[in-house]
Amino acid sequence: MRLIYRIAFRLALVLLPLMAAWAALFYFKMLDDVNDETDDALDLFSELVIERMLSGNELPPADGTNILYDVIPIGEQFAREYSAVRYYYSEQYFPLIGYEPSRVLTTVFMTDDGSYFLLKAYTPTIDKRELMRSTLIWIVVLYLILLLTVMLVTVLVFYRNMRPLYRLLDWLDGFKVGGGGHPLDNPTDISEFRRLNVAAEKAMNRYQKAFEAQKEFIGNASHELQTPLAVIGNRVEWLIDNTDLTQKQMEELIGIQRTLGSVVRLNRTLLMLTKIDNGQFPEKTRVSIPRTVRESVEIFSEIYEDKEIAVDYPVPETDLVVEMNESLASALVNNLLKNAFIYTPEHGRICVRISERMLEVSNTGRAPLDSEHIFERFYKSGGREGSLGLGLAIVGAIQRYYDLEIKYSFDENMHKFSVRWPKF
C-alpha cells in the first residue's frame, strides 16, 4: 500500500470513533434541548390551568391541537404517594390528528376545599425512533462525504508534497548498476528530501564503483586462470602422449586431466553466472525458441545415445519468438535439456512442448527435487559425479535477469520445468 493511502486509511480509522461520539453527543443534546422547550411550554400551560381552576375562572379549551389536558379527581392517599411533577413520553390521542408521540406532564394539586386533582397535560412532540433513524442516516451520509473529502484532500496534499520522493524512487527504479543512467534531477526545498537525494546519489555511486571493481576483478581473474589451466592441460596431455608410464601413473594423469576439465568448465560457468547477475548481456534480438530447442535436442541425443532415451518433441504449431540475448536464450534451453538428459535414467523418456509463450521440458525421474533450492548454485540432485550443480543456477539467473516465470513440478514420475515469457 502506498504511503499516502495508508495515511488516509488511518485518518479514516481515527475519524470513525470521533464521528460516532459526535453523532451520539449531537443526538442527545438535540433531544435534551427539544425536551427543555417542550417541558417549559407544558409547565406554563399547567400553571395556567391550575391558576384558573383555583380562582374559579373558565379553563382553557381541552380540544386544541397544540396542548391538551385532563383534570382527574384523585384520593388523598394517591396524591400523597404521587410525586409532584412527572415528565415522560407516551402515545396520546388528538382529535384532529389521531395518536401521536407526545410529551406528557402530570402533576397533583389541591383546591381550597381540600379536593385533590391530577392534571395531565400533553402535546405532540418528535418521534424518538424516527429522530434516531433520521439522525443515523444523515450522520452516515455526512460521515461518508467527510471521509471521502478528507481522503481526497489528504491524497492531493501528500502527493504534492511527496512528489520529490516519487521522483527519487523513479530514478532508483531506472538506475542500473553498470548500465549507466541519467543524473538525479530532483530539486526540492524540503531539507529531508535534499538529504535523501544526496544519500541516494552517494549510495549509487558506491555501488557503481564496487560493480566496476568487481567486474574488473572477475575479468582479470578469469583471464589469468585460463592461461595456467590451459598450460597445465597441455603438459598433462604431453606427459600422457610422450612418456613411458605405468598403468597406475596413466590412471592418475587421466584423473588429473578429468579434474582439470571440471575446473575449466567451473571457471567458465561461474564467469557466465557473474556476467548475468551483473547485467552484462544488454543486447537483445528476436530468437526462435523452437529452432534453438531442435538444435539442442539433436546434439544431446547424439551425446547420450547410449542411454537410449526416447525424446518426444513434436513440431510446435506456432513459432515462439522471444526478445532476449541470443547467447542467454541458448544457455537457457541447453541447460534445461542437458539437465533432462543427464538425470533421465536409461530407457527413460523426455518430452518437450512449446505452446504460446511457454516452453515445457519433462523427463523421467524417481523422486521430486527440492523446489526451493533447485535453482541455487552447486545444488545437485542425487550428487551425480562430474556435475557442477550450476546448470539450473544459470537458468535461475536468466529467469531473474529477464523476469521470466519458471515453475517446477513432479507428477507421475516426471520432472517438469516450464518457462513462460512475457508478451512484448
KERO-24031 format. One line per 4 residues: number of its first residue (from 1); their letters; for each residue x, y, z of C-alpha. Coordinates in nm, 2 decimals. Last residue first. Example, Ala and Ser with C-alpha at 12.3 -4.5 7.8 and 13.67 -1.06 7.14 Angstrom:
2
2	SA	1.37 -0.11 0.71 ~ 1.23 -0.45 0.78
# end
This chain:
424
424	FKPW	0.65 -0.79 -2.59 ~ 0.45 -1.07 -2.42 ~ 0.60 -1.22 -2.11 ~ 0.80 -1.54 -2.15
420	RVSF	0.69 -1.86 -1.96 ~ 0.93 -2.14 -1.87 ~ 0.81 -2.48 -1.76 ~ 1.02 -2.75 -1.59
416	KHMN	0.86 -3.09 -1.53 ~ 1.01 -3.39 -1.36 ~ 0.81 -3.70 -1.44 ~ 0.73 -3.99 -1.21
412	EDFS	0.36 -3.94 -1.24 ~ 0.39 -3.57 -1.13 ~ 0.68 -3.36 -1.02 ~ 0.66 -2.98 -1.06
408	YKIE	0.89 -2.69 -1.14 ~ 0.79 -2.34 -1.24 ~ 0.97 -2.06 -1.43 ~ 0.82 -1.72 -1.49
404	LDYY	1.06 -1.49 -1.66 ~ 1.18 -1.16 -1.51 ~ 1.45 -1.12 -1.78 ~ 1.76 -1.12 -1.55
400	RQIA	1.58 -1.32 -1.28 ~ 1.50 -1.61 -1.52 ~ 1.85 -1.59 -1.66 ~ 2.00 -1.63 -1.32
396	GVIA	1.76 -1.92 -1.24 ~ 1.86 -2.10 -1.57 ~ 2.22 -2.04 -1.48 ~ 2.16 -2.20 -1.14
392	LGLG	1.99 -2.48 -1.32 ~ 2.31 -2.57 -1.49 ~ 2.54 -2.49 -1.19 ~ 2.55 -2.82 -0.99
388	LSGE	2.89 -2.89 -1.12 ~ 2.81 -3.25 -1.22 ~ 3.10 -3.49 -1.26 ~ 2.96 -3.75 -1.02
384	RGGS	2.59 -3.71 -0.96 ~ 2.51 -3.59 -0.61 ~ 2.14 -3.71 -0.62 ~ 2.01 -3.38 -0.72
380	KYFR	2.30 -3.14 -0.70 ~ 2.27 -2.77 -0.58 ~ 2.60 -2.60 -0.65 ~ 2.44 -2.27 -0.71
376	EFIH	2.07 -2.23 -0.63 ~ 1.80 -2.30 -0.89 ~ 1.70 -2.64 -0.73 ~ 1.68 -2.49 -0.38
372	ESDL	1.31 -2.42 -0.30 ~ 1.18 -2.69 -0.54 ~ 1.37 -2.96 -0.37 ~ 1.35 -3.23 -0.63
368	PARG	1.08 -3.50 -0.66 ~ 1.18 -3.87 -0.67 ~ 1.23 -4.13 -0.94 ~ 1.25 -3.93 -1.26
364	TNSV	1.15 -3.94 -1.63 ~ 1.18 -3.61 -1.81 ~ 0.97 -3.31 -1.88 ~ 1.07 -2.98 -2.06
360	ELMR	0.80 -2.72 -2.11 ~ 0.84 -2.40 -2.31 ~ 0.58 -2.13 -2.29 ~ 0.48 -1.80 -2.48
356	ESIR	0.21 -1.99 -2.67 ~ 0.29 -2.35 -2.67 ~ 0.62 -2.55 -2.70 ~ 0.64 -2.90 -2.56
352	VCIR	0.94 -3.12 -2.49 ~ 0.90 -3.47 -2.35 ~ 1.19 -3.68 -2.23 ~ 1.16 -4.05 -2.17
348	GHEP	1.37 -4.32 -2.00 ~ 1.54 -4.62 -2.15 ~ 1.84 -4.54 -1.92 ~ 1.77 -4.30 -1.64
344	TYIF	1.69 -3.93 -1.71 ~ 1.92 -3.72 -1.50 ~ 2.18 -3.62 -1.76 ~ 1.93 -3.58 -2.05
340	ANKL	1.69 -3.36 -1.85 ~ 1.97 -3.14 -1.71 ~ 2.11 -3.10 -2.06 ~ 1.77 -3.00 -2.19
336	LNNV	1.72 -2.73 -1.93 ~ 2.08 -2.62 -1.96 ~ 2.07 -2.60 -2.34 ~ 1.74 -2.40 -2.35
332	LASA	1.86 -2.14 -2.10 ~ 2.21 -2.12 -2.24 ~ 2.07 -2.07 -2.60 ~ 1.85 -1.79 -2.48
328	LSEN	2.14 -1.64 -2.29 ~ 2.36 -1.65 -2.60 ~ 2.08 -1.50 -2.82 ~ 2.02 -1.21 -2.58
324	MEVV	1.65 -1.17 -2.54 ~ 1.33 -1.09 -2.74 ~ 1.12 -1.40 -2.79 ~ 0.98 -1.59 -3.09
320	LDTE	0.77 -1.90 -3.02 ~ 0.68 -2.04 -3.37 ~ 0.34 -2.18 -3.36 ~ 0.21 -2.54 -3.41
316	PVPY	0.51 -2.69 -3.25 ~ 0.67 -2.99 -3.43 ~ 0.65 -3.28 -3.19 ~ 0.94 -3.34 -2.94
312	DVAI	0.91 -3.68 -2.77 ~ 1.26 -3.80 -2.70 ~ 1.30 -4.16 -2.60 ~ 1.63 -4.21 -2.42
308	EKDE	1.85 -4.50 -2.53 ~ 2.12 -4.43 -2.27 ~ 2.40 -4.50 -2.53 ~ 2.27 -4.20 -2.75
304	YIES	2.36 -3.95 -2.48 ~ 2.59 -3.74 -2.69 ~ 2.39 -3.79 -3.01 ~ 2.05 -3.70 -2.84
300	FIEV	2.22 -3.41 -2.68 ~ 2.32 -3.25 -3.01 ~ 1.99 -3.32 -3.19 ~ 1.79 -3.19 -2.89
296	SERV	2.00 -2.88 -2.88 ~ 1.94 -2.79 -3.24 ~ 1.57 -2.85 -3.21 ~ 1.54 -2.65 -2.90
292	TRPI	1.71 -2.35 -3.06 ~ 1.48 -2.37 -3.36 ~ 1.17 -2.40 -3.14 ~ 1.29 -2.10 -2.93
288	SVRT	1.32 -1.86 -3.22 ~ 1.52 -1.56 -3.10 ~ 1.45 -1.20 -3.18 ~ 1.75 -0.99 -3.06
284	KEPF	1.86 -0.82 -2.75 ~ 2.20 -0.69 -2.64 ~ 2.23 -0.59 -2.27 ~ 2.42 -0.90 -2.17
280	QGND	2.65 -0.77 -1.90 ~ 2.37 -0.74 -1.64 ~ 2.59 -0.80 -1.34 ~ 2.40 -1.12 -1.24
276	IKTL	2.44 -1.25 -1.60 ~ 2.81 -1.17 -1.60 ~ 2.85 -1.34 -1.27 ~ 2.68 -1.65 -1.39
272	MLLT	2.89 -1.65 -1.71 ~ 3.21 -1.63 -1.51 ~ 3.09 -1.91 -1.28 ~ 3.03 -2.13 -1.59
268	RNLR	3.37 -2.06 -1.74 ~ 3.56 -2.12 -1.42 ~ 3.36 -2.44 -1.35 ~ 3.42 -2.57 -1.70
264	VVSG	3.79 -2.52 -1.66 ~ 3.79 -2.67 -1.32 ~ 3.59 -2.98 -1.45 ~ 3.85 -3.02 -1.73
260	LTRQ	4.13 -3.01 -1.47 ~ 3.96 -3.28 -1.28 ~ 3.94 -3.50 -1.59 ~ 4.30 -3.43 -1.67
256	IGIL	4.41 -3.51 -1.32 ~ 4.22 -3.84 -1.33 ~ 4.39 -3.92 -1.67 ~ 4.72 -3.84 -1.50
252	EEMQ	4.65 -4.07 -1.21 ~ 4.53 -4.36 -1.44 ~ 4.85 -4.33 -1.65 ~ 5.06 -4.33 -1.34
248	KQTL	4.89 -4.65 -1.22 ~ 4.93 -4.82 -1.56 ~ 5.30 -4.74 -1.57 ~ 5.41 -4.45 -1.78
244	DTND	5.65 -4.42 -2.07 ~ 5.64 -4.06 -2.17 ~ 5.52 -3.87 -2.48 ~ 5.14 -3.90 -2.51
240	ILWE	5.03 -3.90 -2.14 ~ 5.30 -3.65 -2.04 ~ 5.21 -3.42 -2.33 ~ 4.84 -3.43 -2.23
236	VRNG	4.93 -3.33 -1.87 ~ 5.15 -3.06 -2.01 ~ 4.88 -2.92 -2.23 ~ 4.62 -2.93 -1.95
232	IVAL	4.86 -2.75 -1.72 ~ 4.92 -2.48 -1.98 ~ 4.55 -2.44 -2.04 ~ 4.48 -2.40 -1.67
228	PTQL	4.77 -2.16 -1.64 ~ 4.62 -1.94 -1.92 ~ 4.26 -1.96 -1.83 ~ 4.31 -1.85 -1.47
224	EHSA	4.46 -1.51 -1.55 ~ 4.17 -1.44 -1.79 ~ 3.91 -1.54 -1.53 ~ 4.08 -1.35 -1.25
220	NGIF	4.12 -1.04 -1.47 ~ 3.76 -1.05 -1.58 ~ 3.63 -1.12 -1.23 ~ 3.85 -0.84 -1.08
216	EKQA	3.74 -0.59 -1.34 ~ 3.37 -0.67 -1.29 ~ 3.41 -0.65 -0.92 ~ 3.58 -0.31 -0.94
212	EFAK	3.32 -0.18 -1.18 ~ 3.04 -0.31 -0.95 ~ 3.20 -0.16 -0.64 ~ 3.24 0.18 -0.82
208	QYRN	2.87 0.17 -0.93 ~ 2.75 0.06 -0.58 ~ 2.94 0.35 -0.42 ~ 2.80 0.59 -0.68
204	MAKE	2.45 0.46 -0.61 ~ 2.50 0.51 -0.23 ~ 2.63 0.86 -0.28 ~ 2.34 0.95 -0.50
200	AAVN	2.09 0.81 -0.26 ~ 2.24 0.99 0.04 ~ 2.24 1.33 -0.15 ~ 1.88 1.28 -0.26
196	LRRF	1.77 1.18 0.10 ~ 1.94 1.49 0.24 ~ 1.75 1.71 -0.01 ~ 1.43 1.52 0.08
192	ESID	1.48 1.59 0.45 ~ 1.56 1.96 0.38 ~ 1.24 2.03 0.18 ~ 1.32 2.30 -0.08
188	TPND	1.32 2.05 -0.37 ~ 1.50 1.99 -0.70 ~ 1.51 1.63 -0.82 ~ 1.73 1.58 -1.12
184	LPHG	1.94 1.27 -1.05 ~ 2.19 1.21 -1.31 ~ 2.10 0.99 -1.62 ~ 2.19 0.63 -1.62
180	GGGV	2.49 0.39 -1.68 ~ 2.43 0.03 -1.73 ~ 2.69 -0.09 -1.48 ~ 2.44 -0.07 -1.19
176	KFGD	2.10 0.00 -1.34 ~ 1.91 0.31 -1.22 ~ 1.55 0.32 -1.35 ~ 1.40 0.21 -1.02
172	LWDL	1.62 0.45 -0.83 ~ 1.52 0.74 -1.06 ~ 1.15 0.65 -1.01 ~ 1.20 0.63 -0.64
168	LRYL	1.37 0.98 -0.64 ~ 1.08 1.13 -0.84 ~ 0.84 0.97 -0.60 ~ 1.02 1.12 -0.30
164	PRMN	1.03 1.46 -0.47 ~ 0.65 1.45 -0.53 ~ 0.58 1.38 -0.16 ~ 0.44 1.73 -0.10
160	RYFV	0.20 1.72 -0.40 ~ 0.10 1.36 -0.33 ~ 0.05 1.45 0.04 ~ -0.18 1.74 -0.03
156	LVTV	-0.37 1.55 -0.30 ~ -0.40 1.23 -0.10 ~ -0.50 1.41 0.21 ~ -0.76 1.63 0.03
152	LMVT	-0.91 1.32 -0.13 ~ -0.91 1.12 0.20 ~ -1.06 1.41 0.39 ~ -1.33 1.47 0.12
148	LLLI	-1.41 1.09 0.11 ~ -1.44 1.08 0.49 ~ -1.65 1.40 0.50 ~ -1.89 1.27 0.24
144	LYLV	-1.90 0.93 0.41 ~ -1.95 1.09 0.75 ~ -2.22 1.32 0.62 ~ -2.42 1.03 0.47
140	VIWI	-2.37 0.82 0.79 ~ -2.47 1.11 1.01 ~ -2.77 1.17 0.79 ~ -2.89 0.82 0.81
136	LTSR	-2.83 0.80 1.19 ~ -3.01 1.12 1.26 ~ -3.31 1.02 1.05 ~ -3.32 0.68 1.23
132	MLER	-3.28 0.84 1.58 ~ -3.54 1.11 1.51 ~ -3.78 0.85 1.38 ~ -3.73 0.64 1.69
128	KDIT	-3.75 0.95 1.91 ~ -4.08 1.06 1.75 ~ -4.09 1.44 1.79 ~ -4.35 1.60 2.00
124	PTYA	-4.73 1.63 2.02 ~ -4.85 1.79 2.34 ~ -4.96 1.66 2.68 ~ -5.11 1.79 3.00
120	KLLF	-5.23 1.56 3.28 ~ -5.35 1.74 3.59 ~ -5.43 1.50 3.89 ~ -5.68 1.65 4.13
116	YSGD	-5.71 1.65 4.51 ~ -6.01 1.81 4.69 ~ -5.94 2.00 5.01 ~ -6.20 2.28 4.96
112	DTMF	-5.93 2.53 4.85 ~ -5.81 2.30 4.57 ~ -5.53 2.06 4.58 ~ -5.27 1.99 4.32
108	VTTL	-5.10 1.69 4.16 ~ -4.88 1.70 3.85 ~ -4.85 1.51 3.52 ~ -4.66 1.63 3.21
104	VRSP	-4.67 1.43 2.89 ~ -4.45 1.47 2.58 ~ -4.63 1.31 2.29 ~ -4.59 1.05 2.02
100	EYGI	-4.91 1.08 1.81 ~ -5.25 0.90 1.80 ~ -5.51 1.08 1.59 ~ -5.45 1.41 1.40
96	LPFY	-5.77 1.61 1.47 ~ -5.90 1.46 1.79 ~ -5.55 1.40 1.94 ~ -5.49 1.07 2.11
92	QESY	-5.17 1.01 2.31 ~ -4.88 0.78 2.27 ~ -4.64 0.83 2.56 ~ -4.32 1.01 2.66
88	YYRV	-4.25 1.12 3.02 ~ -4.24 1.41 3.25 ~ -4.35 1.39 3.62 ~ -4.43 1.66 3.87
84	ASYE	-4.52 1.64 4.25 ~ -4.46 1.28 4.31 ~ -4.76 1.06 4.38 ~ -4.78 0.89 4.72
80	RAFQ	-4.95 1.19 4.89 ~ -5.20 1.23 4.60 ~ -5.28 0.86 4.60 ~ -5.36 0.88 4.97
76	EGIP	-5.57 1.19 4.93 ~ -5.78 1.04 4.65 ~ -5.79 1.15 4.29 ~ -6.01 1.37 4.07
72	IVDY	-5.88 1.38 3.71 ~ -5.81 1.71 3.51 ~ -5.72 1.62 3.15 ~ -5.51 1.83 2.92
68	LINT	-5.44 1.91 2.55 ~ -5.16 2.12 2.41 ~ -5.13 2.21 2.04 ~ -5.43 2.05 1.87
64	GDAP	-5.70 2.22 2.08 ~ -5.99 2.02 2.23 ~ -5.95 2.10 2.60 ~ -6.04 2.47 2.59
60	PLEN	-5.87 2.67 2.86 ~ -6.05 2.67 3.20 ~ -6.30 2.94 3.29 ~ -6.22 3.11 3.62
56	GSLM	-6.28 2.96 3.96 ~ -5.95 3.10 4.11 ~ -5.82 2.76 4.19 ~ -5.92 2.62 3.85
52	REIV	-5.78 2.93 3.67 ~ -5.44 2.90 3.85 ~ -5.42 2.52 3.79 ~ -5.49 2.56 3.42
48	LESF	-5.24 2.84 3.38 ~ -4.97 2.66 3.58 ~ -5.02 2.36 3.36 ~ -4.98 2.57 3.05
44	LDLA	-4.66 2.73 3.17 ~ -4.51 2.40 3.27 ~ -4.61 2.23 2.94 ~ -4.44 2.51 2.74
40	DDTE	-4.12 2.48 2.96 ~ -4.13 2.10 2.92 ~ -4.15 2.13 2.54 ~ -3.85 2.37 2.53
36	DNVD	-3.65 2.15 2.77 ~ -3.74 1.83 2.58 ~ -3.63 1.98 2.25 ~ -3.30 2.09 2.40
32	DLMK	-3.24 1.74 2.56 ~ -3.32 1.57 2.23 ~ -3.07 1.80 2.05 ~ -2.80 1.73 2.31
28	FYFL	-2.87 1.35 2.30 ~ -2.84 1.34 1.92 ~ -2.54 1.57 1.89 ~ -2.35 1.38 2.16
24	AAWA	-2.42 1.05 1.98 ~ -2.32 1.19 1.65 ~ -2.00 1.34 1.79 ~ -1.90 1.01 1.95
20	AMLP	-1.96 0.83 1.62 ~ -1.76 1.10 1.43 ~ -1.47 1.06 1.67 ~ -1.49 0.68 1.66
16	LLVL	-1.47 0.69 1.27 ~ -1.23 0.98 1.24 ~ -0.93 0.78 1.37 ~ -0.99 0.49 1.13
12	ALRF	-1.04 0.74 0.84 ~ -0.71 0.90 0.93 ~ -0.55 0.56 0.92 ~ -0.68 0.50 0.57
8	AIRY	-0.56 0.84 0.45 ~ -0.22 0.77 0.59 ~ -0.20 0.43 0.43 ~ -0.32 0.58 0.10
4	ILRM	-0.05 0.84 0.11 ~ 0.22 0.58 0.19 ~ 0.13 0.35 -0.09 ~ 0.00 0.00 0.00
# end
